Amino acid sequence: MIWLTWRQFRTQGFAGLAFLAAVAAYLLITGTQLRHSYTADLATCRPQNDTCFGLLNGLQSDYNGPLQLAELLVMAAPAVVGIFWGAPLIAGELERGTPYLTWNQSITRFRWLAVKLAGVALASVIAVGALSLLVTWFASPLDTMSGNRFGTQAFNARDITPLGYAAFAFVLGVTVGLLVRRTLPAMAATLAIYFAVQILVTAAIRPNLLPTTTTTVPINQSTMSSQAVRFDRSEALTGPVTISLSAPPGSWALSQTPVLTSAGQPVQTGTVLTCWSRLLSQGGAGKQGSPDFGPLGACLAPYDLHVDITYEPADRYWPLQQIETGLYLALAALLTAACFSRIRKLRG
């Protein structure tokens, strides 16, 4: 049975191996160049002259395109596995009617399904895991510079979560194929369901997997100079004021309140309009932002204003990776059980 499974899967397996080898060669070459440039820039830059920021920012710009392409490849790989390896695995056999002959021989339908699932699922997880490992290695200097590992593309294309995605996508394809019993409809349904689950987990479940942390940041010259990245005021005098501040380094910012008074009420535009007008008269920022909001913060400090930021600390990265991977593996296990339940009910 193992030999038969290999014979049926070898074309897809060799195609996947060739693609993985080509991607690995590109990432290894480009990643080596990136590391060389990163080391050279760190050796020559002078932090006191702000040359480090310019050099490292330029390095990020140079390699941002290859990084985004690599991330998209990792994010798409589980879906490709589900569509082209999972969905046709059983649906194609049922369309041709070949399992019924096998089941009437010495091989039971449970053993037939178990060998197919185990063999191709292992190949799927290894292939996607190797791709994720390559991209994680390639992106590590850029991740160090950006300090952001919680972004959707970064989180979904790094470390261990792609392994869970691959296992789930593959078994999902097999399950849909077993239910639909037609290859093309099964492939389309697998793609739709997989991306629906991905969107649901990323947008609604992941932010609620672990307790969050909320910090109160006062509005003053210090915080506005070092953290403020955007200032927005309503056109109406009674409207709210929004000052976007940075969460702690390496953390995942989830939400932020508008500017609040000491009583916890949103401050009105009219309250800060005098300070804003003074900043503009001194040649300060436009409405959408400024590299330094220090003067505005100094003017607003007597009002005792603050902003509440809700975030996940940087040390929650690995727990979130592990929990989400476990969630997808659990879904894959449930779908596997559904496959065995379904195969028992098929007539043949």
C-alpha positions in Angstrom: 0.0 0.0 0.0 2.9 2.4 0.8 4.5 1.6 -2.6 1.1 2.2 -4.4 0.7 5.5 -2.6 4.1 6.6 -3.6 3.6 5.6 -7.2 0.4 7.7 -7.3 1.9 10.7 -5.5 5.4 10.8 -7.0 4.6 13.3 -9.8 3.2 15.9 -7.4 6.0 15.1 -4.9 8.8 15.7 -7.5 7.1 18.9 -8.7 6.9 20.2 -5.1 10.5 19.2 -4.4 11.7 21.0 -7.6 9.8 24.1 -6.6 11.2 24.0 -3.1 14.7 23.6 -4.3 14.4 26.6 -6.6 13.0 28.8 -3.8 15.7 27.6 -1.4 18.4 28.5 -3.8 17.0 32.0 -4.3 16.5 32.6 -0.6 19.9 31.3 0.4 21.7 33.5 -2.1 19.6 36.6 -1.4 19.7 36.0 2.3 23.5 35.7 2.4 23.7 39.0 0.5 21.3 40.6 3.0 23.3 39.4 6.0 26.5 40.7 4.4 24.9 44.1 3.8 23.4 44.2 7.3 26.7 43.5 9.0 28.5 46.0 6.8 25.9 48.7 7.6 26.1 48.1 11.3 29.9 48.3 11.2 30.0 51.7 9.4 27.0 53.6 10.8 27.2 56.1 13.5 24.1 56.2 15.8 25.0 59.7 17.2 24.8 61.1 13.7 21.6 59.2 12.8 23.3 57.5 9.9 22.2 54.0 11.2 18.6 54.9 10.6 19.2 55.9 7.0 21.4 52.9 6.2 19.1 50.3 7.8 16.0 52.0 6.3 17.6 51.8 2.9 18.4 48.1 3.5 14.8 47.4 4.3 13.6 49.2 1.2 16.0 47.2 -1.0 14.9 43.8 0.3 11.2 44.5 1.1 10.1 43.2 -2.3 11.8 39.8 -2.0 10.6 39.5 1.6 7.0 40.2 0.7 7.2 37.7 -2.2 8.7 35.0 0.1 6.0 35.7 2.8 3.2 35.3 0.2 4.7 32.0 -1.0 4.6 30.6 2.5 1.1 31.9 3.1 -0.1 30.4 -0.2 1.7 27.1 0.2 -0.8 25.4 2.6 -3.7 26.4 0.3 -1.8 24.9 -2.7 -1.2 21.7 -0.7 -4.9 21.5 0.2 -6.0 22.1 -3.4 -3.6 20.0 -5.4 -2.5 17.4 -2.9 -5.4 17.0 -0.6 -8.6 17.5 -2.6 -7.7 15.1 -5.5 -6.2 12.4 -3.2 -9.5 10.7 -2.5 -11.9 12.5 -4.8 -9.9 11.5 -7.9 -9.8 7.9 -6.8 -13.6 7.8 -6.2 -14.2 9.4 -9.6 -12.2 6.6 -11.2 -13.7 3.9 -9.0 -10.3 2.3 -8.1 -10.8 2.1 -4.3 -13.6 -0.4 -4.6 -11.3 -2.9 -6.3 -8.7 -2.4 -3.6 -11.2 -2.8 -0.8 -12.3 -6.1 -2.2 -8.7 -7.4 -1.9 -6.7 -7.9 1.2 -6.5 -4.2 2.1 -9.2 -2.7 4.2 -10.6 0.7 3.5 -9.3 2.0 6.9 -5.8 0.9 6.1 -6.1 2.3 2.6 -7.1 5.7 3.9 -4.6 5.7 6.8 -1.6 5.1 4.5 -2.7 7.8 2.0 -3.4 10.3 4.8 -0.2 9.7 6.7 2.2 9.6 3.8 1.0 12.7 1.9 0.2 14.7 5.1 3.8 14.1 6.3 5.1 15.3 2.9 2.9 18.3 3.1 4.0 19.4 6.5 7.7 18.8 5.7 7.5 20.8 2.5 5.7 23.8 4.0 7.9 23.6 7.2 11.1 23.7 5.1 9.7 26.7 3.2 8.8 28.4 6.5 12.3 27.7 7.9 13.9 29.3 4.9 11.8 32.4 5.0 12.3 32.8 8.8 16.1 32.6 8.3 16.0 35.0 5.4 13.8 37.6 7.2 15.6 37.5 10.6 17.8 40.6 9.9 14.8 42.6 8.6 12.6 41.4 11.5 15.3 42.6 13.9 15.3 46.0 12.3 11.5 46.4 12.2 10.8 44.8 15.6 7.4 43.6 14.3 6.8 39.9 14.4 3.0 40.2 15.0 2.0 41.6 11.6 -0.3 39.3 9.7 2.2 38.4 7.0 5.1 38.0 9.4 3.2 35.9 11.9 1.6 33.7 9.3 4.8 33.1 7.3 7.3 32.4 10.2 8.3 29.6 12.5 5.8 26.9 13.3 2.3 28.2 12.4 2.7 27.3 8.7 3.1 23.6 9.8 -0.4 23.7 11.4 -1.8 25.5 8.3 -0.4 22.8 6.0 -1.8 19.9 8.1 -5.2 21.5 8.3 -5.3 22.5 4.6 -4.3 19.0 3.4 -6.8 17.1 5.6 -9.5 19.7 4.7 -8.9 19.0 1.0 -9.1 15.2 1.7 -12.3 15.6 3.7 -14.0 17.8 1.1 -13.0 15.5 -1.6 -14.4 12.5 0.3 -17.7 14.4 0.8 -18.1 15.9 -2.7 -16.5 13.0 -4.6 -15.6 15.2 -7.5 -12.1 16.7 -7.9 -12.7 20.2 -9.3 -15.6 21.1 -7.0 -13.6 19.8 -4.1 -10.6 21.9 -5.0 -12.8 25.1 -5.2 -14.5 24.3 -1.9 -11.2 23.6 -0.2 -9.8 27.0 -1.3 -12.9 28.9 -0.1 -13.1 27.1 3.3 -9.4 27.4 4.0 -9.2 31.1 3.4 -12.4 31.7 5.3 -10.9 29.9 8.3 -7.6 31.8 8.0 -9.4 35.2 8.0 -11.6 34.2 10.9 -8.6 33.0 13.0 -6.4 35.9 12.1 -9.0 38.7 12.6 -11.2 37.3 15.4 -9.6 34.5 17.3 -5.9 35.3 17.5 -6.4 38.6 19.3 -8.4 36.9 22.0 -6.3 33.8 22.6 -4.3 35.3 25.5 -5.1 38.0 28.0 -4.1 41.5 26.8 -2.2 44.2 28.6 -3.4 47.8 28.8 -1.1 50.7 29.6 -1.9 54.4 30.1 0.4 56.8 28.4 0.2 60.5 29.5 0.2 63.3 26.9 3.3 65.4 27.5 6.4 66.6 25.8 8.4 63.5 26.4 5.8 61.0 25.1 4.8 63.1 22.2 8.4 63.6 21.1 9.4 60.0 21.3 6.2 58.1 20.5 3.7 60.2 18.6 3.2 59.1 15.0 0.0 60.8 14.0 -2.3 63.5 15.3 -6.0 63.9 14.1 -8.6 66.3 15.3 -12.3 66.5 14.4 -13.5 69.5 12.3 -16.2 70.0 14.9 -15.2 71.6 18.2 -17.1 68.9 20.1 -15.4 66.0 18.2 -12.7 63.7 19.5 -9.0 64.0 19.2 -6.8 61.1 18.2 -3.0 60.9 18.9 -1.5 57.6 17.7 1.2 56.5 20.1 3.6 53.6 19.9 3.1 50.4 22.0 6.1 49.0 23.8 8.9 47.8 21.5 8.3 44.4 19.9 4.7 44.2 21.2 1.5 43.8 19.2 -0.7 46.9 19.4 -4.4 45.8 19.3 -6.4 49.0 20.1 -6.0 52.5 21.3 -8.5 55.0 22.8 -8.8 58.6 21.6 -7.3 61.2 23.9 -9.0 61.0 27.3 -9.3 63.4 30.2 -8.4 62.4 33.8 -12.0 61.4 34.2 -11.7 58.9 31.3 -13.9 61.0 28.9 -12.8 61.7 25.3 -11.4 65.2 25.1 -13.0 67.6 22.7 -11.3 69.3 19.8 -12.1 72.7 21.2 -10.0 72.0 24.3 -6.8 71.5 22.4 -7.5 73.9 19.5 -5.4 76.7 21.1 -2.4 74.4 21.4 -2.8 73.1 17.9 -3.1 76.6 16.4 0.0 77.6 18.3 1.9 74.7 16.8 0.9 75.6 13.3 1.8 79.2 13.8 5.3 78.1 14.8 5.6 76.1 11.6 4.8 72.8 13.1 2.9 69.8 11.8 0.1 69.5 9.3 -3.0 67.6 10.3 -1.7 64.2 9.3 1.5 64.0 11.3 5.0 65.3 12.2 8.4 63.9 13.1 8.2 65.8 16.4 5.1 66.6 18.3 7.0 67.7 21.4 5.8 71.3 21.5 2.2 70.1 21.2 2.7 67.7 24.0 4.2 70.4 26.2 1.2 72.6 25.6 -1.2 69.8 26.3 0.5 68.6 29.5 -1.4 70.9 31.9 -4.7 69.4 30.8 -3.7 66.0 32.3 -4.6 64.0 29.2 -3.8 60.4 28.4 -4.2 57.6 25.9 -4.9 53.9 26.8 -3.1 51.3 24.6 -4.1 47.7 24.6 -1.5 45.3 23.3 0.1 41.8 23.6 3.7 42.0 25.0 6.6 40.8 22.9 7.0 37.7 25.0 3.6 36.4 23.9 4.9 35.7 20.4 5.9 32.1 21.0 2.8 31.2 23.1 0.6 32.6 20.3 2.5 30.6 17.7 2.1 27.4 19.7 -1.5 27.9 20.6 -2.5 28.7 17.0 -0.5 25.8 15.6 -2.2 23.5 18.1 -5.6 24.9 17.1 -5.0 24.0 13.5 -3.6 20.6 14.4 -6.7 19.9 16.4 -8.9 20.9 13.5 -6.9 18.6 11.3 -7.4 15.7 13.8 -11.2 16.3 13.9 -11.3 16.3 10.1 -9.2 13.1 10.0 -11.8 11.4 12.3 -14.5 12.6 10.0 -12.7 11.1 7.0 -12.6 7.6 8.7 -16.2 7.9 9.7 -17.2 8.8 6.2 -15.1 6.1 4.5 -16.8 3.5 6.6 -20.2 4.5 5.2 -19.2 4.5 1.5 -20.7 1.6 -0.4 -18.3 -0.5 -2.3 
